[in-house]
Amino acid sequence: MGEVFFGLLWLIVLLLMGLSFYLPFRFRREWEGMWKNIALLPLAIQLFAVINIVAGILIDPTSHNLFPFEIIIACIASLLSSLLIVLIHRFTRRAR
């Protein structure tokens, strides 16, 4: 039972990571001007999470035993910020 749970957990982590990495690069390819750079801001959330995990493990190897959950949270935050950026981009384009 535990193996199935952890297998599903890793599948969710990989899918969230893939989507949260894909969307900013897709938006960067489609948008113009300053929006190209703004589209990459959600990746900063993930970068911060990864740096935090790596630094924590280097200091104390037992400090991030639940790092998959930290990655899931960072990916969800990245996806939500991507959604917010998309909404702002669409509303500012319609306002013109």
C-alpha positions in Angstrom: 0.0 0.0 0.0 2.8 2.4 0.9 4.6 1.8 -2.4 1.5 2.7 -4.4 1.1 5.9 -2.4 4.7 7.0 -2.9 4.5 6.0 -6.6 1.4 8.2 -7.0 3.1 11.0 -5.0 6.1 11.0 -7.3 3.9 10.9 -10.3 2.0 14.0 -9.1 5.3 15.7 -8.3 6.7 15.0 -11.8 3.5 16.2 -13.5 3.3 19.4 -11.4 6.9 20.1 -12.0 6.6 19.5 -15.7 3.6 21.8 -16.1 5.0 24.5 -13.8 8.2 24.5 -15.9 6.4 24.3 -19.3 3.9 27.1 -18.9 6.4 30.0 -18.2 8.5 29.1 -21.2 5.4 28.7 -23.4 4.1 32.1 -22.4 7.6 33.6 -22.9 7.5 32.3 -26.5 4.0 33.7 -27.2 4.2 37.1 -25.5 6.1 40.3 -26.5 8.0 43.1 -24.8 8.3 43.1 -21.0 5.8 40.2 -20.7 8.5 37.9 -22.0 10.5 38.4 -18.8 7.5 38.6 -16.5 6.4 35.2 -17.8 9.5 33.7 -16.2 8.9 35.0 -12.7 7.1 31.8 -11.5 10.3 29.9 -12.1 11.9 32.0 -9.3 9.6 30.4 -6.8 10.8 27.0 -7.8 14.4 28.0 -7.9 14.1 29.4 -4.4 12.5 26.1 -3.2 15.3 24.0 -4.8 18.0 26.2 -3.4 16.4 26.0 0.1 16.2 22.2 -0.1 19.8 21.8 -1.3 21.2 24.2 1.2 19.2 22.6 4.0 20.4 19.1 3.1 24.0 20.3 2.9 23.8 21.7 6.4 21.7 18.9 7.9 21.0 15.8 5.8 17.9 15.0 7.9 16.3 18.5 7.6 14.2 17.9 4.4 12.8 14.5 4.8 9.5 15.6 3.3 11.0 17.5 0.3 8.5 16.1 -2.2 5.8 18.0 -0.4 7.9 21.1 -0.5 8.3 20.7 -4.2 4.6 20.2 -4.6 3.9 23.4 -2.7 6.4 25.3 -4.8 5.0 23.9 -8.0 1.4 24.9 -7.0 2.6 28.4 -6.0 4.3 28.6 -9.4 1.2 27.5 -11.2 -1.0 30.0 -9.3 1.4 32.8 -10.0 1.5 31.8 -13.7 -2.3 32.0 -13.7 -2.3 35.4 -12.0 0.3 36.7 -14.6 -1.9 35.3 -17.5 -5.0 37.0 -16.1 -3.1 40.3 -15.6 -1.7 40.0 -19.2 -5.2 39.4 -20.7 -6.9 42.2 -18.7 -4.2 44.7 -19.7 -4.3 43.7 -23.3 -8.1 44.2 -23.4 -7.8 47.5 -21.7 -5.8 48.9 -24.6 
